[in-house]
């Protein structure tokens, strides 16, 4: 099943931190900011239309020196954070 970031959210760099912020209409409805670490920022950039969890795991394995179990756990945690904040369109 494919997924993508809902419209109205971008990542901004604030100092050395990357944060997800709402823009446009989303900024009227939401007043949240979510911090992303380097891995989260990388995964955010991979989320386009119809991205799957397996695609994110493969991208993480190609970019970072981690084993598949670690990559799957990291992707699951990242997606859980986005789901909790209602930022994913699935």
PyMOL commands that set and color helices and strands:
alter all, ss='L'
color gray80, all
select helices_A, chain A and resi 25-29+38-46+53-63+68-84
alter helices_A, ss='H'
color red, helices_A
select strands_A, chain A and resi 4-5+9-14+17-22+33-36+88-89
alter strands_A, ss='S'
color yellow, strands_A
deselect
rebuild
show_as cartoon
